[in-house]
Amino acid sequence: MAPKAGTQRVKPDSLSQVSRPSPHFWLLMPLGLGRRKKAPPLVENEEAEPSRSGLGVGEPGPLGGSGAGESQMGLPPPPASLRPRLVFHTQLAHGSPTGRIEGFTNVKELYGKIAEAFRLPAAEVMFCTLNTHKVDMDKLLGGQIGLEDFIFAHVKGQRKEVEVFKSEDALGLTITDNGAGYAFIKRIKEGSVIDHIQLISVGDMIEAINGQSLLGCRHYEVARLLKELPRGRTFTLKLTEPRKAFDMISQRSSGGHPGSGPQLGTGRGTLRLRSRGPATVEDLPSAFEEKAIEKVDDLLESYMGIRDTELAATMVELGKDKRNPDELAEALDERLGDFAFPDEFVFDVWGAIGDAKVGRY
């Protein structure tokens, strides 16, 4: 796929042979803020409540980080029993009492804790939104949770089977996944093939295509299968919609809008969940990082038909200190090789990160 119209970048034969305008300018400009300081892994067995004011720069966070503990060289971290725990409040999106969850280090464990709190099978939890019970893709829980965010869990509702005639090459769907084996619809493009089918809505989990189960598949695998379906033929989608509260019945949303950016909550710190490795408490992303993540997420949708702020954040983290597109491509292949990103996409990601560094938004 060619880069977006209106850009001055060209498809490179070799990434190392491409030079962006004024290449020396990039070498002389500062690289922006460095990597965020990362705190130790989340701890399960603590006793005190989380502090709401101890996550500023230079202050000790609830799980360690910068501050007095770092300035006294050679001292061991405080024992687990003295560190405050992170406790989050949660409800089922269609209505429930408030539960309290803690001790999770990734999204899959988070769903397990929610299921345990409400005595549900873990497989019933589809996805979570932050600070709203509605199916609002701008508030979707991805790889970040603000320390004061309220978590609403959306569970399985009605199942449905829909036949779709693929009259165009593009169906108008943007796919994401919950990090635990479920891919679902994050956006429906206005006027598209899918937009004309009222039974299909944002938030619907895609269980199967033509009888082929997609449970356990990543969003890019589902997007690829949908793209490869032959034009001019009918195919069958098996879907599960999230269970709706009374005020959400008959509501149909086209999903998040481009440029909305990742939602990271209102707290002074954020809990970053990772698909690999432990969760960490970090400062809120800088303005450069937020804008770069937003631009890379837009590129993911344009090239691959997926949106994933956690993936975009990982790509920005990998690319912000790379000196050229080839170094970025090597880092992406090493860390995210399963995605098989095309060269044109890597080149545009390099450009997007560079634009964000110098404030060219």
C-alpha positions in Angstrom: 0.0 0.0 0.0 1.3 3.4 -0.9 1.9 6.1 1.7 -1.0 8.5 2.4 -1.8 11.2 -0.2 -0.4 14.6 0.5 2.9 13.4 2.0 6.3 14.0 0.3 7.7 10.6 1.2 8.3 8.1 -1.6 8.3 4.3 -1.4 11.9 3.3 -0.7 13.7 0.4 -2.5 16.0 0.3 0.4 15.2 2.1 3.6 18.8 3.1 4.1 18.8 4.8 0.7 16.0 7.2 1.6 16.8 10.6 3.0 14.2 12.9 4.5 14.2 16.6 3.8 17.2 18.4 5.4 18.8 15.2 6.9 21.3 17.1 8.9 18.5 18.8 10.7 17.5 15.5 12.3 21.0 14.9 13.6 21.3 18.2 15.3 17.8 18.3 16.9 17.4 17.0 20.4 15.7 13.6 20.6 13.1 14.8 23.1 12.5 13.3 26.5 14.4 10.1 27.2 12.9 6.8 28.3 10.5 6.9 31.2 11.9 5.6 34.5 10.2 2.3 35.1 9.2 1.1 38.6 9.5 -2.5 39.8 6.7 -5.0 39.0 3.3 -4.7 40.6 3.1 -6.4 44.0 0.1 -8.4 45.2 0.4 -8.7 48.9 0.6 -5.2 50.3 -1.5 -3.6 53.0 -1.9 0.2 52.6 -4.2 2.1 50.2 -2.6 3.7 47.1 -1.5 7.3 47.4 -3.2 9.7 45.0 -0.5 12.3 45.2 2.8 10.5 45.3 3.4 10.0 41.5 4.9 13.4 40.5 8.3 13.7 39.0 10.9 13.4 41.7 8.4 11.9 44.2 8.4 8.2 45.3 5.6 6.3 43.5 3.6 3.6 45.1 5.8 0.9 43.7 9.2 2.6 43.9 10.5 4.9 41.2 12.3 8.2 41.6 12.6 9.9 44.9 14.3 9.3 48.3 14.7 5.6 47.7 16.7 6.2 44.6 18.9 9.0 46.0 20.3 6.8 48.8 22.6 4.7 46.8 23.1 1.1 48.0 19.9 0.9 50.1 17.6 -2.0 49.2 14.0 -1.3 48.3 11.4 -1.4 51.1 9.9 -4.8 51.9 6.6 -5.7 50.1 4.7 -5.4 53.3 5.5 -1.6 53.5 4.7 -0.7 49.9 1.2 0.6 49.2 -0.8 -1.6 46.9 -2.7 -0.6 43.8 -6.4 -1.1 44.1 -8.8 -0.3 41.2 -12.6 -0.1 41.4 -14.7 -1.8 38.8 -18.3 -2.5 37.8 -19.9 -4.6 35.1 -20.9 -2.2 32.3 -24.5 -3.4 32.2 -24.9 -2.8 35.9 -23.5 -4.3 39.1 -22.2 -3.5 42.6 -18.8 -2.0 42.7 -15.9 -4.5 43.1 -12.2 -4.0 44.0 -9.4 -5.6 42.1 -5.6 -5.7 42.6 -2.6 -7.9 41.9 -2.7 -8.2 38.1 0.3 -7.7 35.8 -1.3 -7.9 32.4 -4.7 -7.6 30.6 -5.5 -11.3 30.8 -4.9 -11.4 34.6 -7.0 -8.2 34.9 -10.0 -10.0 33.2 -9.4 -12.9 35.5 -9.6 -10.7 38.6 -12.7 -9.0 37.3 -14.3 -12.4 36.7 -13.3 -13.5 40.2 -14.8 -10.4 41.8 -18.2 -10.9 40.1 -18.1 -14.7 40.1 -18.1 -15.0 36.3 -16.2 -17.4 34.0 -13.1 -15.4 32.9 -14.1 -16.1 29.2 -17.2 -14.0 29.7 -15.2 -10.7 29.9 -14.9 -9.2 26.4 -13.2 -5.8 27.0 -13.1 -2.9 29.4 -13.7 0.8 29.1 -12.4 3.5 31.5 -14.7 5.9 33.3 -17.7 5.1 31.2 -20.1 2.1 31.0 -20.8 2.8 27.3 -19.2 1.0 24.4 -17.0 4.0 23.8 -13.9 3.1 21.8 -12.2 6.4 22.7 -12.2 5.1 26.3 -11.1 1.5 25.6 -8.7 0.0 28.1 -5.5 -0.8 26.2 -2.0 -0.9 27.6 -2.5 2.0 30.1 -4.7 2.5 33.2 -4.6 5.9 35.0 -4.2 5.3 38.7 -7.6 6.9 39.4 -9.5 5.4 36.5 -12.7 3.4 37.2 -12.9 0.2 35.1 -16.1 -1.0 33.5 -16.1 -4.5 32.2 -18.2 -5.5 29.2 -19.3 -9.1 29.2 -20.8 -11.3 26.5 -24.4 -10.7 25.5 -26.4 -11.8 22.5 -24.8 -14.0 19.8 -25.7 -13.4 16.2 -24.8 -14.7 12.7 -24.8 -12.3 9.7 -24.4 -12.9 6.0 -22.4 -10.2 4.3 -22.0 -9.6 0.5 -18.5 -8.2 -0.2 -19.4 -5.7 -2.9 -16.2 -3.7 -2.3 -12.6 -4.6 -1.6 -12.7 -2.7 1.7 -15.4 -3.6 4.2 -14.9 -0.5 6.3 -14.0 -2.3 9.5 -11.2 -1.5 12.0 -10.3 -4.4 14.2 -8.7 -4.4 17.7 -8.3 -7.1 20.3 -8.5 -7.4 24.1 -5.1 -8.9 24.6 -6.7 -12.2 25.8 -7.8 -13.9 22.6 -10.9 -11.9 21.5 -10.9 -9.7 18.4 -13.7 -7.2 18.0 -14.8 -4.2 15.9 -13.4 -0.9 17.0 -14.7 1.3 14.2 -17.1 1.1 11.2 -16.4 3.5 8.4 -19.4 5.7 7.5 -21.0 4.6 4.1 -19.0 1.4 4.0 -20.3 -2.1 3.3 -20.6 -3.0 7.0 -22.1 0.4 7.8 -25.2 -0.6 5.8 -25.8 -3.7 7.9 -27.5 -2.6 11.1 -27.0 -5.9 12.9 -23.3 -5.3 13.1 -22.1 -2.8 15.7 -18.9 -1.4 17.2 -17.9 -3.7 20.2 -19.1 -6.9 18.5 -16.6 -9.7 19.0 -15.8 -11.6 15.8 -16.1 -15.3 16.8 -15.9 -16.9 13.3 -15.7 -16.2 9.6 -17.4 -18.8 7.4 -17.3 -21.3 10.3 -13.6 -20.8 11.0 -13.1 -20.0 14.7 -11.1 -16.9 15.4 -11.0 -17.3 19.2 -7.3 -16.8 20.2 -6.4 -14.9 17.0 -4.8 -11.5 17.1 -6.5 -8.4 15.5 -4.1 -8.3 12.6 -4.8 -12.0 11.7 -8.6 -11.3 11.7 -8.1 -8.1 9.6 -6.0 -10.1 7.1 -8.6 -12.8 6.8 -11.3 -10.2 6.1 -9.2 -8.4 3.5 -8.4 -11.7 1.7 -12.1 -12.7 1.3 -13.0 -12.6 -2.4 -14.9 -9.6 -3.7 -18.3 -10.4 -5.2 -19.1 -13.2 -2.8 -21.1 -13.7 0.4 -19.5 -14.7 3.6 -20.8 -15.4 7.1 -19.8 -13.6 10.3 -20.5 -15.1 13.7 -20.6 -12.3 16.3 -21.2 -11.7 20.0 -22.2 -8.3 21.1 -21.5 -6.9 24.6 -24.3 -7.1 27.1 -26.0 -3.8 27.2 -27.5 -1.7 30.0 -31.0 -0.3 29.5 -29.8 3.1 28.4 -27.5 1.5 25.8 -30.2 -0.5 24.0 -30.6 0.4 20.3 -27.4 2.5 20.5 -25.1 2.1 17.5 -21.7 3.8 17.4 -19.3 4.2 14.6 -16.5 3.9 17.1 -13.5 6.1 17.9 -12.5 9.0 15.6 -9.1 9.5 14.3 -7.1 11.9 16.3 -8.8 11.1 19.6 -5.5 9.7 21.0 -5.0 7.2 23.8 -7.0 7.7 26.9 -4.7 7.5 29.9 -6.9 8.7 32.8 -6.7 11.7 35.1 -4.3 10.4 37.7 -0.7 11.7 37.9 0.7 8.3 37.1 -0.4 5.4 34.9 -0.2 1.6 35.2 1.3 0.3 31.9 0.2 -3.3 31.2 2.4 -5.3 28.8 1.7 -8.4 26.9 5.2 -9.5 27.8 6.8 -8.7 31.1 5.4 -7.2 34.3 3.2 -4.1 34.7 4.9 -0.9 35.7 3.9 2.4 37.2 5.1 5.2 35.0 4.7 9.0 34.6 2.1 10.1 32.1 3.5 10.1 28.6 5.1 13.4 27.4 3.4 15.5 24.7 5.8 14.1 22.1 5.0 10.5 23.1 1.2 11.1 23.1 1.3 12.7 19.6 3.7 10.1 18.2 1.5 7.2 19.5 -1.6 8.8 18.0 0.1 9.2 14.6 1.5 5.6 14.6 -1.9 4.3 15.6 -3.4 6.1 12.6 -0.8 4.5 10.4 -1.7 1.1 11.8 -5.3 1.6 10.8 -4.4 2.9 7.3 -2.0 0.1 6.4 -3.4 -2.9 8.4 -7.0 -2.1 9.4 -6.2 -2.3 13.1 -6.0 0.1 16.0 -3.9 -0.7 19.1 -2.5 2.0 21.3 -0.3 -0.5 23.2 1.3 -1.6 20.0 1.7 2.0 18.8 3.3 2.9 22.1 5.7 0.0 21.8 6.7 1.1 18.3 7.3 4.7 19.5 9.4 3.4 22.3 11.5 1.2 19.9 11.8 4.0 17.4 12.4 7.2 19.3 16.2 6.7 19.7 16.9 5.1 16.3 19.1 7.0 13.8 17.5 5.9 10.6 14.6 3.8 9.1 16.9 0.7 8.8 17.6 0.6 12.5 13.8 1.0 13.2 13.1 -1.8 10.8 15.6 -4.1 12.6 14.1 -3.3 16.0 10.6 -3.9 14.8 11.6 -7.2 13.2 13.3 -8.4 16.4 10.5 -7.4 18.7 7.3 -7.5 16.5 8.3 -9.8 13.7 4.9 -11.6 13.6 3.3 -8.5 12.1 5.6 -8.5 9.0 5.4 -4.7 8.6 6.0 -3.6 4.9 8.8 -1.2 4.2 6.5 1.6 3.2 4.8 1.4 6.6 8.1 1.4 8.5 9.3 4.4 6.6 6.1 6.3 7.4 6.4 5.3 11.1 9.9 6.7 11.1 8.6 9.9 9.6 5.7 10.2 12.1 8.0 9.7 15.1 10.5 12.3 13.6 7.6 14.8 13.0 6.4 14.4 16.6 9.9 15.0 17.9 10.2 18.4 16.4 6.6 19.4 17.1 5.4 19.0 13.4 2.0 17.6 14.2 
